[in-house]
Amino acid sequence: MSKYRIKEIIVVEGKDDISAVKSAVDAEVIATSGLGLNPKILSMIRSAAEKQGVIVLTDPDFPGNKIRQMLDSEIKNLKHAHISKERAKKNDNIGVENATPDVIIDALINAKAITENTSDIFSEKDLYNNSLTGTSNASQRRRLLAESLNIGFCSAKQLLKRLNHYSITRDEFEKVLKKVDETYER
């Protein structure tokens, strides 16, 4: 059975929440590191909101609500997905990471998540042909590319997913790559 592919970027609190969301749906997820929401993460979320839209899915507790408020005060047009304490509880521990995939899917559907059936624009061949994988400086090139696109530094496999999921156009990709190439010509 294929998973729902969610167009918007989902914002959660931590790594365990990312795992829970990815077990339920095909989506890009950004973690705030709890209340440690720093300017770099906030910038990534803001960029995602402008390009793809963002759905906030935080724990149903005080820190989770505080994060929602912080994001709402900084970023416009956020969607909010909610899971009740009862549906996010396991052994007296409350959090998104304890919710079943069905509960997470229900929360995203109730938040009016946009599902998509699109074909990917970029492939592994694009990464290889542009020295973003398979070369000694591939990591540095990926870092420059990801920072310029404001999608966060990551592995080649994750970069490919982000390029396709964040709806980066071929034109944007090539313009940024040109700047990356200029950096390495100096």
N, C-alpha and C positions, 0 to 999 in steps of 0.2 A: 504494500500500500504506500502510495506516495504521500509526502507531507505537504501541508499548506506551505506555500512560499509567500512570505509576508514582504510587501514592498517597503514598508517603513522600517526604520531602525528601532530596535527595542532597547530601552535603557533599563538596566537592572543594577542591583547594588554590588554583587560580587561574583567570583568565579563559579561557585556552586549554582548560583542563579542562571549563569550563562549555560551551564550544562543542562539544567532542567528545561530551559527554553528551547535549546537546540535539540533536545530529545523529543520535543513536542512539535516544532515547526522548523522550516528552513528559513532562517532569518539571520541578519547581521545583528549583533548584540554588542552594546557598549556597557562596561561596568563602571560605576562611579567610585568604586572602592569605599563604599559606605558613605559616611558623611565627609570623607576626605576628598570631596569634589574640588579638583584643582583647576586652574585656568586652562591648562592644555586639554583636559577632558571636557571641560565646559565648551571650549572652542570646537572640539570634534562634534559634540552634541549639537551645537548651534549650526555648524556646517551641514550635518545630517538633516536637521530640521528644514533647512533651506532647500536641500537637494531632494530628499526622499520623504521627509516627514518622520516624526518620532513618536513612539508610544512608550510612555513611562509605566513600568511594571515593577514597583518596589514592594517590599514587605508590608503587611498590614499592621504596622506598629509605629511608635513615635518616630524613630529615625527614618523609616520609610516615608512617612508623611512629611517630615522635615525636608527630605531630599526633593519630594514633589514640589513643595513650596519654593525651595531654592531655585529649582529649574523653571517653575512658572514665572518667577520674578525676573528671570534672565532671558527667557526664550518664549517667543510667541507661537501660537498654534500647535501646542502639544496635545496629543491624545493621551488619555489615561486609562489603563487597564487595571482593574481591581480584582483581588482575590480575597475572600473573607477569611477571617482568622481560623474559622472552623475548617475551611478547605485547604489551608496552608499550614496545618498543624500536624506534627509527628513527634510523639514522645515529649510533649510539653515544649517543643521547639517550634516557633512560628516563623515561616519564611517562604518565599517563592520556591526555594530549593526543595521544599517538602511537598509541593503541589504535584499532582499527577499530570501527565501530558494532557488528558481530557480537560482538567480544570484550567490549565494554562490556555488551551485553545478556546475554551468558553470565554475566558476573560478577554482575550484578543478579539474574538468575534463581537463581544459586547462593546468593545472600544471602537468598533467599526474599522478594524484593520483591513487594509486593502491587500487582497491576495492577487497574485499575478501568475500568468503562464507565459513567460517570455523566454526567448532563446538568448543564450549568452553571446555577447559581442566578442569578448576576448578569450583566447585559448592559451595553453601552455606554450604553443609555438610563438605567440606574441612576446611572451616573457623571454624565451630563449633567444629569439631574433633581435631583441633589444637589450641583450646582456643583463637582464634582470634575474637570470638564473644561469648556472653553469659556468660562471667566470669568477676570477679571484676578487673582482670588485662588485659583484652582483649585489651583495648585501648593502654596500654603501649607495649604489644606484637606486635600489628599492627604497632605502631610507629617504633619499632626496625626492624621489617621485611621490612617495606616500605623504611626506611633509608638505610638498607643494600642492597636492590634491586634498590635504587635510583629512586623510582617512586613517592615519596612524601607521607607524612602522610595523611590519609583520613579515612572516615567512613568505616565500614565493607562492605556496599553495593558498595561503590566506589572502595574499594580494590579489590573486586571480579572482577569488570569490568577491572581494570588496570592489574591484573594478567593475565587475558585472552587476553586483547588487546595488551599488551606489549610483548606477546609471551614468557612469563616466562615459562621455562620448569618445569616439575614435579621434576626433579633432582635439579635444582637451588632452587626451593621452599623448598625442603626437607633439602638441605645443610644449607640454611639460617635459617630455623626453628630450626635446631640442635643447631646453635649458640644462637638463642633466648632462647631455652630451657636451655642451659648452663648458660646464664645470670641469669635466674630465679632459678637455682639450688644453686647459690652461697649464 
